[in-house]
Amino acid sequence: MRRTIVGFAILTVTYASVCCVSAGDKIDVPKVVTKPDVEKILHAAVKEAKGHNKNGADGYYESEWSYRTIEGDKGLYFDVLYPGQGAPPHLTQTMFSMLPADKSKSTPVHGLGDQAIFCPNETGMAMLHVVKGDILITIGFHGHAPKEVLDTEKSMATKILANL
């Protein structure tokens, strides 16, 4: 009996350690989509990434970054959101269901995450929103026609999803 309890305690501690390590592995967007990647996509020199990785209470985490061209108004924008354990159930799915926020036209995109939509708008910003499990990914592309950026956004989303 004592051996069973000790074995169970060791198993529990090992499992908890593995879960904590896994839970701590959050994406850092500029390490996944690098400045040279963005310069290749935009065909222009870009400034250093601006943004933050933010840890909040209850496991909340957000990696929000942008790259802007040195000249002109082209840019790529990224936001990867992990809700905390204290968040309402299915928070990111609920947020996703309310997109696009400006109620502009959206198109479903198949084959990315659990669900994805592409939302171009009149301001020249084309947004791709992807929900995978409880993680919401948003990628924005400014400065090109929407029909020209969807494949690029899908490629970046695939790269981010592979690093979650």
DSSP file (Angstrom, degrees, kcal/mol; ACC not computed):
  #  RESIDUE AA STRUCTURE BP1 BP2  ACC     N-H-->O    O-->H-N    N-H-->O    O-->H-N    TCO  KAPPA ALPHA  PHI   PSI    X-CA   Y-CA   Z-CA
    1    1 A M     >        0   0    0      0, 0.0     4,-2.2     0, 0.0     5,-0.2   0.000 360.0 360.0 360.0 -44.5    0.0    0.0    0.0
    2    2 A R  H  >  +     0   0    0      1,-0.2     4,-2.6     2,-0.2     5,-0.2   0.903 360.0  51.6 -63.8 -40.4    2.8    2.4    1.0
    3    3 A R  H  > S+     0   0    0      1,-0.2     4,-2.7     2,-0.2    -1,-0.2   0.870 108.6  52.4 -63.0 -36.1    4.6    1.7   -2.3
    4    4 A T  H  > S+     0   0    0      2,-0.2     4,-2.6     1,-0.2    -2,-0.2   0.921 110.5  46.6 -65.7 -43.7    1.4    2.4   -4.2
    5    5 A I  H  X S+     0   0    0     -4,-2.2     4,-2.5     2,-0.2    -2,-0.2   0.924 114.1  47.5 -65.2 -44.9    1.0    5.8   -2.5
    6    6 A V  H  X S+     0   0    0     -4,-2.6     4,-2.4     2,-0.2    -2,-0.2   0.925 113.1  49.0 -62.7 -44.3    4.7    6.7   -3.1
    7    7 A G  H  X S+     0   0    0     -4,-2.7     4,-2.4     1,-0.2    -2,-0.2   0.906 111.8  48.8 -60.6 -42.8    4.4    5.6   -6.7
    8    8 A F  H  X S+     0   0    0     -4,-2.6     4,-2.6     2,-0.2    -1,-0.2   0.900 110.4  51.4 -64.3 -40.8    1.2    7.7   -7.2
    9    9 A A  H  X S+     0   0    0     -4,-2.5     4,-2.4     2,-0.2    -2,-0.2   0.913 111.3  47.2 -63.0 -42.9    2.9   10.7   -5.5
   10   10 A I  H  X S+     0   0    0     -4,-2.4     4,-2.6     2,-0.2    -2,-0.2   0.919 112.6  49.6 -64.5 -43.4    5.9   10.5   -7.9
   11   11 A L  H  X S+     0   0    0     -4,-2.4     4,-2.6     1,-0.2    -2,-0.2   0.909 111.4  49.5 -61.1 -42.7    3.6   10.1  -10.9
   12   12 A T  H  X S+     0   0    0     -4,-2.6     4,-2.6     2,-0.2    -2,-0.2   0.920 112.0  47.0 -63.3 -45.7    1.6   13.1   -9.8
   13   13 A V  H  X S+     0   0    0     -4,-2.4     4,-2.2     2,-0.2    -2,-0.2   0.910 113.4  49.2 -63.6 -42.4    4.7   15.3   -9.3
   14   14 A T  H  X S+     0   0    0     -4,-2.6     4,-2.3     2,-0.2    -2,-0.2   0.931 112.3  47.7 -62.2 -46.1    6.1   14.2  -12.7
   15   15 A Y  H  X S+     0   0    0     -4,-2.6     4,-2.5     1,-0.2    -2,-0.2   0.912 111.8  50.0 -61.3 -43.9    2.8   14.9  -14.5
   16   16 A A  H  X S+     0   0    0     -4,-2.6     4,-2.3     1,-0.2    -1,-0.2   0.885 110.2  51.0 -63.4 -38.7    2.5   18.3  -12.8
   17   17 A S  H  X S+     0   0    0     -4,-2.2     4,-2.3     2,-0.2    -1,-0.2   0.923 110.8  47.8 -64.6 -44.3    6.1   19.2  -13.8
   18   18 A V  H  X S+     0   0    0     -4,-2.3     4,-2.5     1,-0.2    -2,-0.2   0.916 112.3  49.6 -63.1 -43.3    5.4   18.2  -17.4
   19   19 A C  H  X S+     0   0    0     -4,-2.5     4,-2.8     1,-0.2    -1,-0.2   0.896 110.3  50.4 -63.3 -40.2    2.2   20.2  -17.5
   20   20 A C  H  X S+     0   0    0     -4,-2.3     4,-1.5     2,-0.2    -1,-0.2   0.910 111.3  48.0 -66.0 -40.8    3.9   23.3  -16.0
   21   21 A V  H  X S+     0   0    0     -4,-2.3     4,-0.6     2,-0.2     3,-0.2   0.934 114.5  46.5 -64.1 -44.6    6.7   23.1  -18.6
   22   22 A S  H >< S+     0   0    0     -4,-2.5     3,-1.0     1,-0.2    -2,-0.2   0.904 111.1  51.5 -63.5 -41.6    4.2   22.7  -21.4
   23   23 A A  H 3< S+     0   0    0     -4,-2.8    -1,-0.2     1,-0.2    -2,-0.2   0.786 106.4  55.9 -67.6 -26.1    2.0   25.6  -20.1
   24   24 A G  H 3< S+     0   0    0     -4,-1.5     2,-1.6    -3,-0.2    -1,-0.2   0.615  82.1  94.9 -81.2 -12.5    5.1   27.9  -20.0
   25   25 A D    <<  +     0   0    0     -3,-1.0     2,-0.3    -4,-0.6    -1,-0.1  -0.619  54.7 162.7 -84.0  87.9    5.9   27.4  -23.6
   26   26 A K        -     0   0    0     -2,-1.6     2,-0.1     1,-0.1   138,-0.1  -0.785  40.9-100.1-107.0 152.0    4.2   30.4  -25.2
   27   27 A I        -     0   0    0     -2,-0.3     2,-0.5   137,-0.1    53,-0.1  -0.400  20.0-157.7 -73.1 143.7    4.9   31.7  -28.6
   28   28 A D    >>  -     0   0    0      1,-0.1     3,-2.1    -2,-0.1     4,-0.8  -0.928  13.9-153.1-118.0 100.3    7.2   34.8  -29.2
   29   29 A V  H >> S+     0   0    0     -2,-0.5     4,-3.2     1,-0.3     3,-1.6   0.825  88.2  55.6 -49.8 -47.9    6.0   36.0  -32.6
   30   30 A P  H 34 S+     0   0    0      0, 0.0    -1,-0.3     0, 0.0     5,-0.2   0.732 105.7  54.2 -63.7 -17.5    9.3   37.8  -33.7
   31   31 A K  H <4 S+     0   0    0     -3,-2.1     3,-0.2     3,-0.1    -2,-0.2   0.691 117.3  36.7 -82.6 -19.0   11.2   34.5  -33.1
   32   32 A V  H << S+     0   0    0     -3,-1.6     2,-0.7    -4,-0.8    -3,-0.1   0.848 127.1  33.5 -97.6 -47.3    8.8   32.7  -35.4
   33   33 A V  S  < S-     0   0    0     -4,-3.2    -1,-0.3    -5,-0.1     2,-0.0  -0.895  90.9-163.2-111.0  99.4    8.1   35.4  -38.0
   34   34 A T     >  -     0   0    0     -2,-0.7     4,-2.2    -3,-0.2     5,-0.2  -0.243  32.4-105.1 -85.2 167.2   11.5   37.2  -38.2
   35   35 A K  H  > S+     0   0    0      1,-0.2     4,-2.6    -5,-0.2     5,-0.2   0.913 122.1  51.2 -57.3 -46.0   12.4   40.6  -39.6
   36   36 A P  H  > S+     0   0    0      0, 0.0     4,-1.9     0, 0.0    -1,-0.2   0.879 107.9  54.0 -61.5 -34.8   14.1   38.9  -42.7
   37   37 A D  H  > S+     0   0    0      2,-0.2     4,-1.9     1,-0.2    -2,-0.2   0.944 111.4  44.7 -59.1 -47.2   10.9   36.9  -43.3
   38   38 A V  H  X S+     0   0    0     -4,-2.2     4,-3.0     1,-0.2     5,-0.3   0.885 110.0  53.8 -68.6 -39.7    8.8   40.1  -43.3
   39   39 A E  H  X>S+     0   0    0     -4,-2.6     4,-1.2     1,-0.2     5,-1.1   0.884 109.5  49.5 -62.4 -36.8   11.2   42.0  -45.5
   40   40 A K  H  <5S+     0   0    0     -4,-1.9    -1,-0.2    -5,-0.2    -2,-0.2   0.902 113.7  45.8 -66.2 -41.3   11.0   39.1  -48.0
   41   41 A I  H  <5S+     0   0    0     -4,-1.9    -2,-0.2     1,-0.2    -1,-0.2   0.918 120.2  37.9 -67.6 -45.5    7.2   39.2  -47.9
   42   42 A L  H  <5S-     0   0    0     -4,-3.0    -1,-0.2     2,-0.2    -2,-0.2   0.569  98.3-134.3 -85.8  -9.7    6.9   43.0  -48.2
   43   43 A H  T  <5S+     0   0    0     -4,-1.2     2,-0.3    -5,-0.3    -3,-0.2   0.883  75.3  86.8  55.8  40.1    9.7   43.4  -50.7
   44   44 A A  S   <S-     0   0    0     -5,-1.1    -2,-0.2    -6,-0.2    -1,-0.2  -0.986  88.1 -89.8-160.5 156.9   11.0   46.3  -48.6
   45   45 A A        -     0   0    0     -2,-0.3    25,-2.3    -3,-0.1    26,-0.5  -0.506  46.1-158.5 -69.4 140.5   13.2   47.1  -45.6
   46   46 A V  B     -A   69   0A   0     23,-0.3    23,-0.3    -2,-0.2     3,-0.1  -0.874  15.6-113.3-122.9 156.5   11.3   47.1  -42.3
   47   47 A K        -     0   0    0     21,-2.9    21,-0.2    -2,-0.3     3,-0.1  -0.302  53.4 -76.1 -73.9 166.2   11.9   48.6  -38.9
   48   48 A E        -     0   0    0      1,-0.1    20,-0.2    19,-0.1    -1,-0.2  -0.303  64.6 -85.7 -60.0 150.2   12.6   46.3  -35.9
   49   49 A A        -     0   0    0     18,-0.1     2,-0.4    -3,-0.1    18,-0.2  -0.304  43.7-155.7 -59.3 139.5    9.5   44.6  -34.5
   50   50 A K  E     +B   66   0B   0     16,-2.5    16,-2.3    -3,-0.1     2,-0.3  -0.961  45.5  67.3-117.7 138.4    7.4   46.6  -32.1
   51   51 A G  E     -B   65   0B   0     -2,-0.4     2,-0.3    14,-0.2    14,-0.2  -0.997  62.1 -98.0 155.1-154.3    5.2   45.1  -29.5
   52   52 A H  E     -B   64   0B   0     12,-2.5    12,-2.7    -2,-0.3     2,-0.5  -0.994   8.7-132.2-159.0 158.1    5.2   42.9  -26.4
   53   53 A N  E     -B   63   0B   0     -2,-0.3     2,-0.5    10,-0.2    10,-0.2  -0.994  37.6-165.3-110.8 120.2    4.8   39.5  -24.9
   54   54 A K  E     -B   62   0B   0      8,-3.4     8,-2.0    -2,-0.5     2,-0.5  -0.933  14.1-163.6-119.7 123.0    2.4   40.0  -22.0
   55   55 A N  E     +B   61   0B   0     -2,-0.5     6,-0.2     6,-0.2     2,-0.2  -0.888  19.6 179.2 -99.3 130.7    1.8   37.5  -19.1
   56   56 A G    >   -     0   0    0      4,-3.1     3,-0.9    -2,-0.5     4,-0.0  -0.530  36.1 -59.8-118.2-172.5   -1.3   38.2  -17.1
   57   57 A A  G >  S+     0   0    0      1,-0.2     3,-1.7    -2,-0.2    -1,-0.2  -0.299 114.5  18.3 -66.8 152.4   -3.0   36.6  -14.2
   58   58 A D  G 3  S-     0   0    0      1,-0.3    27,-4.1    26,-0.1    28,-0.4   0.702 135.8 -56.4  61.3  23.9   -4.3   33.1  -14.4
   59   59 A G  G <  S+     0   0    0     -3,-0.9    -1,-0.3    25,-0.3    -2,-0.2   0.480  86.5 157.7  90.7   0.7   -2.1   32.1  -17.3
   60   60 A Y    <   +     0   0    0     -3,-1.7    -4,-3.1    -5,-0.1     2,-0.3  -0.349  15.0 175.4 -57.2 138.4   -3.3   34.9  -19.7
   61   61 A Y  E     -BC  55  82B   0     21,-2.4    21,-3.2    -6,-0.2     2,-0.4  -0.988  14.2-177.8-149.4 140.3   -0.7   35.5  -22.4
   62   62 A E  E     -BC  54  81B   0     -8,-2.0    -8,-3.4    -2,-0.3     2,-0.6  -0.992  12.3-165.7-141.1 132.4   -0.5   37.7  -25.4
   63   63 A S  E     +BC  53  80B   0     17,-2.3    17,-1.9    -2,-0.4     2,-0.5  -0.936  21.6 172.9-114.5 104.1    2.2   38.1  -28.1
   64   64 A E  E     +BC  52  79B   0    -12,-2.7   -12,-2.5    -2,-0.6     2,-0.3  -0.954   7.8 155.9-121.9 116.6    1.3   41.2  -30.0
   65   65 A W  E     -BC  51  78B   0     13,-2.1    13,-3.2    -2,-0.5     2,-0.3  -0.946  20.8-163.9-140.5 155.1    3.8   42.5  -32.6
   66   66 A S  E     -BC  50  77B   0    -16,-2.3   -16,-2.5    -2,-0.3     2,-0.4  -0.995   6.8-158.2-140.8 149.5    4.0   44.7  -35.7
   67   67 A Y  E     - C   0  76B   0      9,-2.9     9,-2.4    -2,-0.3     2,-0.4  -0.995  15.5-172.2-122.1 131.3    6.5   45.2  -38.5
   68   68 A R  E     - C   0  75B   0     -2,-0.4   -21,-2.9   -20,-0.2     7,-0.2  -0.943  27.4-109.7-123.5 145.8    6.3   48.4  -40.5
   69   69 A T  B     -A   46   0A   0      5,-2.3   -23,-0.3    -2,-0.4     3,-0.1  -0.389  21.1-128.8 -69.4 151.5    8.3   49.4  -43.6
   70   70 A I  S    S+     0   0    0    -25,-2.3     2,-0.4     1,-0.2    -1,-0.1   0.901  98.7  30.5 -66.7 -40.7   10.9   52.1  -43.3
   71   71 A E  S    S+     0   0    0    -26,-0.5     3,-0.4    -3,-0.0    -1,-0.2  -0.946 116.9  10.7-119.0 142.3    9.4   53.9  -46.2
   72   72 A G  S    S-     0   0    0     -2,-0.4    71,-0.0     1,-0.2    -3,-0.0  -0.392  92.3 -75.5  89.1-169.8    5.8   53.8  -47.2
   73   73 A D  S    S+     0   0    0     -2,-0.1     2,-0.2    70,-0.1    -1,-0.2   0.036  76.8 128.9-122.7  27.7    2.8   52.5  -45.2
   74   74 A K        +     0   0    0     -3,-0.4    -5,-2.3    69,-0.1     2,-0.3  -0.543  29.8 158.3 -81.3 150.2    3.1   48.7  -45.6
   75   75 A G  E     -CD  68 142B   0     67,-2.2    67,-2.9    -7,-0.2     2,-0.4  -0.986  35.2-141.2-166.4 157.9    3.0   46.6  -42.5
   76   76 A L  E     -CD  67 141B   0     -9,-2.4    -9,-2.9    -2,-0.3     2,-0.4  -0.987  21.1-166.4-124.2 137.6    2.3   43.2  -40.9
   77   77 A Y  E     -CD  66 140B   0     63,-2.6    63,-2.8    -2,-0.4     2,-0.4  -0.969   3.2-171.2-129.8 138.6    0.6   42.8  -37.6
   78   78 A F  E     +CD  65 139B   0    -13,-3.2   -13,-2.1    -2,-0.4     2,-0.3  -0.983   9.9 174.6-133.7 140.0    0.4   39.8  -35.3
   79   79 A D  E     -CD  64 138B   0     59,-2.1    59,-2.7    -2,-0.4     2,-0.5  -0.930   3.4-177.8-144.6 121.0   -1.6   39.0  -32.2
   80   80 A V  E     -CD  63 137B   0    -17,-1.9   -17,-2.3    -2,-0.3     2,-0.5  -0.980  13.3-167.0-120.6 118.7   -1.6   35.6  -30.5
   81   81 A L  E     -CD  62 136B   0     55,-2.8    55,-2.1    -2,-0.5   -19,-0.2  -0.917  15.1-175.8-116.5 126.2   -3.9   35.3  -27.5
   82   82 A Y  E     -C   61   0B   0    -21,-3.2   -21,-2.4    -2,-0.5    53,-0.2  -0.979  24.7-139.9-112.8 115.1   -4.0   32.6  -24.8
   83   83 A P        -     0   0    0      0, 0.0    51,-0.1     0, 0.0     2,-0.1  -0.405  22.7-112.7 -72.3 154.9   -6.8   33.2  -22.3
   84   84 A G    >   -     0   0    0    -27,-0.1     3,-1.6     1,-0.1   -25,-0.3  -0.281  27.1-102.1 -80.2 170.7   -6.1   32.4  -18.7
   85   85 A Q  T 3  S+     0   0    0    -27,-4.1   -26,-0.1     1,-0.3   -27,-0.1   0.764 122.4  57.0 -64.4 -24.0   -7.6   29.6  -16.6
   86   86 A G  T 3  S+     0   0    0    -28,-0.4    -1,-0.3   -29,-0.2   -28,-0.1   0.465  84.8 109.1 -85.9  -0.6   -9.9   32.2  -15.0
   87   87 A A  S <  S-     0   0    0     -3,-1.6     3,-0.1   -29,-0.2     4,-0.0  -0.357  84.5 -89.1 -72.3 154.8  -11.3   33.3  -18.3
   88   88 A P    >   -     0   0    0      0, 0.0     3,-1.2     0, 0.0    -1,-0.1  -0.289  59.5 -84.6 -57.8 148.9  -14.9   32.4  -19.3
   89   89 A P  T 3  S+     0   0    0      0, 0.0     5,-0.1     0, 0.0    -4,-0.0  -0.282 111.9   6.6 -57.1 139.4  -15.1   29.0  -21.0
   90   90 A H  T 3> S+     0   0    0     -3,-0.1     4,-2.2     3,-0.1     5,-0.2   0.817  80.2 156.4  59.5  35.3  -14.5   29.2  -24.8
   91   91 A L  H <> S+     0   0    0     -3,-1.2     4,-2.7     1,-0.2     5,-0.2   0.928  70.8  46.3 -58.3 -48.8  -13.5   32.9  -24.6
   92   92 A T  H  > S+     0   0    0      1,-0.2     4,-2.6     2,-0.2    -1,-0.2   0.865 111.4  52.0 -68.0 -33.7  -11.5   32.8  -27.8
   93   93 A Q  H  > S+     0   0    0      2,-0.2     4,-2.0     1,-0.2    -1,-0.2   0.892 111.1  48.4 -66.1 -37.7  -14.2   31.0  -29.7
   94   94 A T  H  X S+     0   0    0     -4,-2.2     4,-0.7     2,-0.2    -2,-0.2   0.920 112.1  48.3 -66.1 -44.2  -16.7   33.6  -28.6
   95   95 A M  H >< S+     0   0    0     -4,-2.7     3,-1.1     1,-0.2    -2,-0.2   0.926 111.1  51.3 -60.8 -44.0  -14.3   36.4  -29.6
   96   96 A F  H >< S+     0   0    0     -4,-2.6     3,-1.7     1,-0.3    -1,-0.2   0.886 103.5  58.2 -59.9 -40.5  -13.8   34.7  -33.0
   97   97 A S  H 3< S+     0   0    0     -4,-2.0    -1,-0.3     1,-0.3    -2,-0.2   0.690 102.6  55.6 -66.0 -17.1  -17.6   34.4  -33.5
   98   98 A M  T << S+     0   0    0     -3,-1.1    -1,-0.3    -4,-0.7     5,-0.2   0.393  91.8 148.8 -95.4   2.3  -17.9   38.2  -33.2
   99   99 A L    <   +     0   0    0     -3,-1.7     2,-0.1    -4,-0.2     7,-0.1  -0.576  41.7  47.8 -89.0 152.0  -15.4   38.9  -36.0
  100  100 A P  S >  S-     0   0    0      0, 0.0     3,-1.8     0, 0.0     6,-0.0   0.544  71.8-156.9 -74.6 145.9  -14.9   41.0  -38.0
  101  101 A A  T 3  S+     0   0    0      1,-0.3    -2,-0.1     2,-0.1     0, 0.0   0.815  92.6  51.0 -62.9 -31.7  -15.4   43.7  -35.4
  102  102 A D  T 3  S-     0   0    0      1,-0.0    -1,-0.3     2,-0.0    -3,-0.1   0.361 111.0-121.0 -89.1   7.7  -16.4   46.3  -38.0
  103  103 A K    <   +     0   0    0     -3,-1.8    -2,-0.1    -5,-0.2     3,-0.1   0.706  61.6 149.5  62.4  22.6  -19.0   43.9  -39.5
  104  104 A S        -     0   0    0      1,-0.2    -1,-0.2    15,-0.1    17,-0.1  -0.208  57.7 -66.5 -75.3 176.6  -17.3   44.0  -42.9
  105  105 A K        -     0   0    0     15,-0.2     2,-0.3    14,-0.0    -1,-0.2  -0.352  54.5-171.5 -66.9 140.6  -17.4   41.1  -45.2
  106  106 A S        -     0   0    0     13,-0.2    13,-0.2    -3,-0.1    11,-0.0  -0.960  12.0-152.7-133.0 154.8  -15.5   37.9  -44.2
  107  107 A T  E     -E  118   0B   0     11,-2.3    11,-2.8    -2,-0.3     2,-0.0  -0.992  24.1-118.6-127.2 128.4  -14.7   34.7  -46.0
  108  108 A P  E     -E  117   0B   0      0, 0.0     2,-0.5     0, 0.0     9,-0.3  -0.381  23.6-153.0 -63.1 143.4  -14.2   31.3  -44.3
  109  109 A V    >   -     0   0    0      7,-2.7     3,-0.5     3,-0.1     7,-0.3  -0.984  10.6-149.7-120.2 119.9  -10.7   29.9  -44.8
  110  110 A H  T 3   +     0   0    0     -2,-0.5     3,-0.1     1,-0.2     5,-0.1  -0.626  69.9  33.8 -93.0 147.7  -10.5   26.1  -44.6
  111  111 A G  T 3  S+     0   0    0     -2,-0.3     2,-0.5     1,-0.2    -1,-0.2   0.505  87.5 105.6  93.6   5.5   -7.6   24.0  -43.4
  112  112 A L  S <  S-     0   0    0     -3,-0.5    19,-0.3     4,-0.1    -1,-0.2  -0.976  88.5 -50.2-120.3 124.1   -6.2   26.4  -40.7
  113  113 A G  S    S-     0   0    0     -2,-0.5    19,-0.2     1,-0.2    -2,-0.2  -0.098  98.6 -48.1  54.5-151.2   -6.7   25.7  -37.0
  114  114 A D  S    S-     0   0    0     17,-2.7     2,-0.3     1,-0.4    -1,-0.2   0.820 127.0  -4.2 -83.7 -35.6  -10.3   24.8  -35.9
  115  115 A Q  E     - F   0 131B   0     16,-1.5    16,-2.5    -5,-0.1    -1,-0.4  -0.981  66.3-177.5-153.5 150.7  -11.8   27.8  -37.8
  116  116 A A  E     - F   0 130B   0     -7,-0.3    -7,-2.7    -2,-0.3     2,-0.3  -0.990   3.6-171.2-151.5 147.0  -10.4   30.7  -39.8
  117  117 A I  E     -EF 108 129B   0     12,-2.2    12,-2.7    -2,-0.3     2,-0.5  -0.990  15.9-142.2-137.6 148.9  -11.8   33.7  -41.6
  118  118 A F  E     -EF 107 128B   0    -11,-2.8   -11,-2.3    -2,-0.3    10,-0.2  -0.942  18.6-174.1-110.1 128.2  -10.3   36.3  -43.9
  119  119 A C  E     - F   0 127B   0      8,-3.8     8,-2.2    -2,-0.5     2,-0.2  -0.805   3.8-179.7-130.3  90.0  -11.5   39.9  -43.4
  120  120 A P  E     - F   0 126B   0      0, 0.0     2,-0.3     0, 0.0     6,-0.2  -0.579  13.2-171.6 -80.4 152.8  -10.4   42.6  -45.9
  121  121 A N    >   -     0   0    0      4,-1.5     3,-1.4    -2,-0.2     4,-0.1  -0.876  38.0 -97.7-139.8 177.5  -11.7   46.1  -45.3
  122  122 A E  T 3  S+     0   0    0     -2,-0.3     4,-0.1     1,-0.3    -1,-0.0   0.634 110.0  70.8 -71.0 -15.4  -11.8   49.5  -47.0
  123  123 A T  T 3  S-     0   0    0      2,-0.2    -1,-0.3     1,-0.1     3,-0.1   0.507 116.4-103.8 -81.5  -2.8   -8.8   50.9  -45.0
  124  124 A G  S <  S+     0   0    0     -3,-1.4    19,-1.2     1,-0.3     2,-0.5   0.526  83.7 125.4  91.7   6.3   -6.4   48.6  -46.8
  125  125 A M  E     - G   0 142B   0     17,-0.2    -4,-1.5    18,-0.1     2,-0.5  -0.869  41.2-166.4-101.6 129.3   -6.0   46.2  -43.9
  126  126 A A  E     -FG 120 141B   0     15,-2.5    15,-2.1    -2,-0.5     2,-0.4  -0.974  11.5-163.3-115.5 121.0   -6.6   42.5  -44.6
  127  127 A M  E     -FG 119 140B   0     -8,-2.2    -8,-3.8    -2,-0.5     2,-0.5  -0.846  12.3-163.0-110.5 138.7   -7.0   40.4  -41.4
  128  128 A L  E     -FG 118 139B   0     11,-2.9    11,-2.6    -2,-0.4     2,-0.5  -0.989  11.0-167.1-116.3 123.5   -6.8   36.7  -41.0
  129  129 A H  E     -FG 117 138B   0    -12,-2.7   -12,-2.2    -2,-0.5     2,-0.4  -0.945   7.1-179.5-114.0 129.9   -8.3   35.3  -37.8
  130  130 A V  E     -FG 116 137B   0      7,-3.0     7,-3.4    -2,-0.5     2,-0.5  -0.994  11.4-162.7-130.9 131.9   -7.6   31.7  -36.7
  131  131 A V  E     +FG 115 136B   0    -16,-2.5   -17,-2.7    -2,-0.4   -16,-1.5  -0.968  10.3 176.3-114.1 130.8   -8.8   29.9  -33.6
  132  132 A K  E >   - G   0 135B   0      3,-2.7     3,-2.1    -2,-0.5     2,-0.3  -0.952  65.5 -49.6-133.7 111.4   -7.1   26.7  -32.6
  133  133 A G  T 3  S-     0   0    0     -2,-0.4   -40,-0.1     1,-0.3   -19,-0.0  -0.480 123.8 -22.1  60.9-121.7   -8.3   25.2  -29.4
  134  134 A D  T 3  S+     0   0    0     -2,-0.3     2,-0.4   -42,-0.1    -1,-0.3   0.084 118.2  99.1-106.3  22.3   -8.3   28.1  -26.9
  135  135 A I  E <   - G   0 132B   0     -3,-2.1    -3,-2.7   -53,-0.2     2,-0.5  -0.925  55.4-158.0-114.2 133.4   -5.8   30.2  -28.8
  136  136 A L  E     -DG  81 131B   0    -55,-2.1   -55,-2.8    -2,-0.4     2,-0.4  -0.946   7.8-168.3-112.7 125.6   -6.8   33.1  -31.1
  137  137 A I  E     -DG  80 130B   0     -7,-3.4    -7,-3.0    -2,-0.5     2,-0.4  -0.941   3.4-174.5-114.2 131.7   -4.4   34.2  -33.8
  138  138 A T  E     -DG  79 129B   0    -59,-2.7   -59,-2.1    -2,-0.4     2,-0.4  -0.996   1.8-176.2-127.0 130.0   -4.8   37.4  -35.8
  139  139 A I  E     -DG  78 128B   0    -11,-2.6   -11,-2.9    -2,-0.4     2,-0.4  -0.993   5.9-167.4-125.2 126.8   -2.6   38.5  -38.7
  140  140 A G  E     -DG  77 127B   0    -63,-2.8   -63,-2.6    -2,-0.4     2,-0.4  -0.927   4.4-166.9-116.5 140.3   -3.1   41.8  -40.4
  141  141 A F  E     -DG  76 126B   0    -15,-2.1   -15,-2.5    -2,-0.4     2,-0.4  -0.991   8.1-173.9-127.7 122.3   -1.5   42.9  -43.7
  142  142 A H  E     +DG  75 125B   0    -67,-2.9   -67,-2.2    -2,-0.4   -17,-0.2  -0.957  58.8  36.5-120.4 134.7   -1.6   46.5  -44.7
  143  143 A G  S    S+     0   0    0    -19,-1.2     2,-0.3    -2,-0.4    -1,-0.1   0.406  95.2  77.1 113.8  -1.0   -0.4   48.0  -48.0
  144  144 A H  S    S-     0   0    0    -20,-0.5    -1,-0.4    -3,-0.2     5,-0.1  -0.930  88.4 -88.2-132.8 159.6   -1.4   45.4  -50.6
  145  145 A A    >>  -     0   0    0     -2,-0.3     3,-2.0     1,-0.1     4,-0.6  -0.418  40.2-120.0 -64.1 140.7   -4.7   44.4  -52.3
  146  146 A P  H >> S+     0   0    0      0, 0.0     3,-1.3     0, 0.0     4,-1.1   0.850 111.8  59.1 -52.5 -39.6   -6.6   41.7  -50.2
  147  147 A K  H 34 S+     0   0    0      1,-0.3     4,-0.3     2,-0.2    -2,-0.1   0.720 105.1  52.7 -65.9 -17.6   -6.5   39.2  -53.1
  148  148 A E  H <4 S+     0   0    0     -3,-2.0     4,-0.3     1,-0.1    -1,-0.3   0.624 109.6  46.3 -89.1 -14.7   -2.7   39.4  -53.0
  149  149 A V  H <X S+     0   0    0     -3,-1.3     4,-2.8    -4,-0.6     5,-0.3   0.635  82.2  85.8-108.7 -14.6   -2.2   38.7  -49.3
  150  150 A L  H  X S+     0   0    0     -4,-1.1     4,-2.7     1,-0.2     5,-0.2   0.918  93.2  47.8 -58.4 -46.5   -4.4   35.8  -48.3
  151  151 A D  H  > S+     0   0    0     -4,-0.3     4,-2.1     1,-0.2    -1,-0.2   0.895 112.9  49.6 -62.2 -38.6   -1.8   33.1  -49.3
  152  152 A T  H  > S+     0   0    0     -4,-0.3     4,-2.2     2,-0.2    -1,-0.2   0.925 111.9  47.7 -64.4 -44.8    0.9   35.0  -47.4
  153  153 A E  H  X S+     0   0    0     -4,-2.8     4,-2.6     1,-0.2    -2,-0.2   0.898 110.7  51.7 -64.2 -39.8   -1.2   35.3  -44.3
  154  154 A K  H  X S+     0   0    0     -4,-2.7     4,-2.4    -5,-0.3    -1,-0.2   0.906 109.1  51.1 -62.4 -40.7   -2.1   31.6  -44.5
  155  155 A S  H  X S+     0   0    0     -4,-2.1     4,-1.8    -5,-0.2    -2,-0.2   0.912 111.9  46.0 -63.1 -43.5    1.6   30.7  -44.7
  156  156 A M  H  X S+     0   0    0     -4,-2.2     4,-2.4     2,-0.2    -2,-0.2   0.896 111.8  51.9 -67.0 -40.0    2.4   32.8  -41.7
  157  157 A A  H  X S+     0   0    0     -4,-2.6     4,-3.2     1,-0.2    -2,-0.2   0.907 108.3  51.6 -62.0 -41.7   -0.6   31.4  -39.7
  158  158 A T  H  X S+     0   0    0     -4,-2.4     4,-2.0     1,-0.2    -1,-0.2   0.898 109.9  49.9 -61.7 -40.6    0.7   27.9  -40.6
  159  159 A K  H  X S+     0   0    0     -4,-1.8     4,-0.6     2,-0.2    -2,-0.2   0.910 113.3  45.5 -64.9 -42.7    4.1   28.8  -39.3
  160  160 A I  H >< S+     0   0    0     -4,-2.4     3,-1.4     1,-0.2     4,-0.3   0.939 111.3  52.2 -65.6 -47.2    2.6   30.2  -36.0
  161  161 A L  H >< S+     0   0    0     -4,-3.2     3,-1.3     1,-0.3    -1,-0.2   0.870 104.9  56.6 -58.0 -37.5    0.3   27.2  -35.6
  162  162 A A  H 3< S+     0   0    0     -4,-2.0    -1,-0.3     1,-0.2    -2,-0.2   0.698 108.5  48.6 -67.2 -18.4    3.3   24.8  -36.0
  163  163 A N  T <<        0   0    0     -3,-1.4    -1,-0.2    -4,-0.6    -2,-0.2   0.313 360.0 360.0-105.3   7.2    5.0   26.6  -33.1
  164  164 A L    <         0   0    0     -3,-1.3    -1,-0.2    -4,-0.3    -2,-0.1   0.489 360.0 360.0 -77.1 360.0    2.2   26.6  -30.6
